[in-house]
């Protein structure tokens, strides 16, 4: 599974990885925001990661807490977003890399 994640990140120009855990209440709210952003930010390859199953990915990319949106461009981690604030805020962050 870990190799699959690396392959996805490496093979797409723009990748947005939404890292969460199912029992996190804030993650559930953030997930609803991501549902909306996914529909309009279609330049990105979207991946949702339950960090319970991708612990080494979280360690490798120094994910400090959930929810977290990791933005990759050309296989390189460009930004980690922890404070989602609003749908427009997340969308604007993503658009910086398009």
C-alpha contacts under 8 A as a table, 3 or more apart, distances in Angstrom:
res1	aa1	res2	aa2	distance
1	X	4	X	5.06
1	X	5	X	6.52
1	X	54	X	7.76
2	X	5	X	5.22
2	X	6	X	6.49
2	X	54	X	6.72
2	X	56	X	7.54
2	X	57	X	6.75
3	X	6	X	5.12
3	X	7	X	6.13
4	X	7	X	5.04
4	X	8	X	6.22
5	X	8	X	5.14
5	X	9	X	6.27
6	X	9	X	5.16
6	X	10	X	6.03
7	X	10	X	5.10
7	X	11	X	5.89
8	X	11	X	5.29
8	X	12	X	6.37
8	X	15	X	7.91
9	X	12	X	5.81
9	X	14	X	7.92
9	X	15	X	6.02
9	X	72	X	6.91
9	X	74	X	7.78
9	X	75	X	5.25
10	X	13	X	7.77
10	X	74	X	6.59
10	X	75	X	4.34
11	X	74	X	7.83
11	X	75	X	7.24
12	X	15	X	6.23
12	X	45	X	6.83
12	X	73	X	7.82
12	X	74	X	6.58
12	X	75	X	7.14
13	X	44	X	7.80
13	X	72	X	7.88
13	X	73	X	5.52
13	X	74	X	4.62
13	X	75	X	7.06
14	X	43	X	6.82
14	X	44	X	4.89
14	X	45	X	6.20
14	X	71	X	7.52
14	X	72	X	5.74
14	X	73	X	4.70
14	X	74	X	6.39
14	X	75	X	7.86
14	X	97	X	7.81
14	X	98	X	7.69
15	X	44	X	5.10
15	X	45	X	4.64
15	X	46	X	5.98
15	X	47	X	7.55
15	X	71	X	6.05
15	X	72	X	5.04
15	X	73	X	6.52
16	X	44	X	6.15
16	X	45	X	6.16
16	X	46	X	5.03
16	X	47	X	6.29
16	X	69	X	6.64
16	X	70	X	5.75
16	X	71	X	4.80
16	X	72	X	6.29
17	X	46	X	6.06
17	X	47	X	4.77
17	X	48	X	5.81
17	X	49	X	6.90
17	X	69	X	5.60
17	X	70	X	5.02
17	X	71	X	6.53
18	X	34	X	7.89
18	X	46	X	7.66
18	X	47	X	6.15
18	X	48	X	4.76
18	X	49	X	6.02
18	X	67	X	7.28
18	X	68	X	5.97
18	X	69	X	4.59
18	X	70	X	6.48
19	X	48	X	6.09
19	X	49	X	4.80
19	X	50	X	6.12
19	X	51	X	6.24
19	X	66	X	6.43
19	X	67	X	5.78
19	X	68	X	5.12
19	X	69	X	6.13
19	X	70	X	7.58
20	X	24	X	7.39
20	X	27	X	5.78
20	X	48	X	7.65
20	X	49	X	6.25
20	X	50	X	5.24
20	X	51	X	5.95
20	X	66	X	5.25
20	X	67	X	4.90
20	X	68	X	6.73
21	X	24	X	5.62
21	X	27	X	6.84
21	X	50	X	5.21
21	X	51	X	5.87
21	X	52	X	6.54
21	X	66	X	7.01
21	X	67	X	7.64
22	X	27	X	7.34
22	X	28	X	7.44
22	X	50	X	7.06
24	X	27	X	5.14
24	X	28	X	6.59
24	X	66	X	7.65
25	X	28	X	5.19
25	X	29	X	6.71
26	X	29	X	5.22
26	X	30	X	6.10
26	X	67	X	6.92
27	X	30	X	4.90
27	X	31	X	5.80
27	X	66	X	6.64
27	X	67	X	5.02
28	X	31	X	5.05
28	X	32	X	6.58
29	X	32	X	5.32
29	X	33	X	6.68
30	X	33	X	5.01
30	X	34	X	6.22
30	X	67	X	6.88
30	X	84	X	6.95
31	X	34	X	4.92
31	X	35	X	6.18
32	X	35	X	5.01
32	X	36	X	6.76
33	X	36	X	5.36
33	X	37	X	6.35
33	X	86	X	7.35
33	X	87	X	5.72
34	X	37	X	4.92
34	X	38	X	5.82
34	X	87	X	7.60
35	X	38	X	5.42
35	X	39	X	6.87
36	X	39	X	5.55
36	X	40	X	7.09
36	X	87	X	7.24
37	X	40	X	5.40
37	X	41	X	5.85
37	X	87	X	6.38
37	X	90	X	7.34
37	X	91	X	6.18
38	X	41	X	5.30
38	X	42	X	6.41
38	X	46	X	7.11
39	X	42	X	6.29
41	X	44	X	6.19
41	X	91	X	6.95
41	X	94	X	7.52
41	X	95	X	7.87
42	X	45	X	7.41
43	X	98	X	7.21
49	X	53	X	7.85
49	X	54	X	7.07
50	X	53	X	5.91
50	X	54	X	6.72
51	X	54	X	4.67
51	X	55	X	5.59
51	X	57	X	7.99
51	X	58	X	6.79
52	X	55	X	6.17
54	X	57	X	5.35
54	X	58	X	6.50
55	X	58	X	5.11
55	X	59	X	6.26
56	X	59	X	4.95
56	X	60	X	5.92
57	X	60	X	5.08
57	X	61	X	6.16
58	X	61	X	5.34
58	X	62	X	5.80
58	X	63	X	5.04
59	X	62	X	4.93
59	X	63	X	6.40
63	X	66	X	7.66
63	X	68	X	7.21
63	X	80	X	7.96
65	X	68	X	6.71
65	X	82	X	7.52
66	X	82	X	7.15
67	X	82	X	6.19
68	X	80	X	6.48
68	X	81	X	5.56
68	X	82	X	4.82
69	X	80	X	5.61
69	X	81	X	4.97
69	X	82	X	6.63
70	X	77	X	6.94
70	X	78	X	7.68
70	X	79	X	5.94
70	X	80	X	4.59
70	X	81	X	6.45
71	X	77	X	5.95
71	X	78	X	5.64
71	X	79	X	5.25
71	X	80	X	6.35
71	X	94	X	7.37
72	X	75	X	5.77
72	X	76	X	5.22
72	X	77	X	4.41
72	X	78	X	5.45
72	X	79	X	7.29
73	X	76	X	5.36
73	X	77	X	6.60
73	X	78	X	6.56
73	X	97	X	7.11
77	X	80	X	7.92
81	X	84	X	6.71
84	X	87	X	7.45
84	X	89	X	6.86
84	X	90	X	5.98
85	X	89	X	6.39
85	X	90	X	7.57
86	X	89	X	5.14
86	X	90	X	6.43
87	X	90	X	5.30
87	X	91	X	6.14
88	X	91	X	4.99
88	X	92	X	6.02
89	X	92	X	5.21
89	X	93	X	6.29
90	X	93	X	5.13
90	X	94	X	6.34
91	X	94	X	5.19
91	X	95	X	6.18
92	X	95	X	5.02
92	X	96	X	6.55
93	X	96	X	5.52
93	X	97	X	7.75
94	X	97	X	5.83
94	X	98	X	7.12
95	X	98	X	5.19
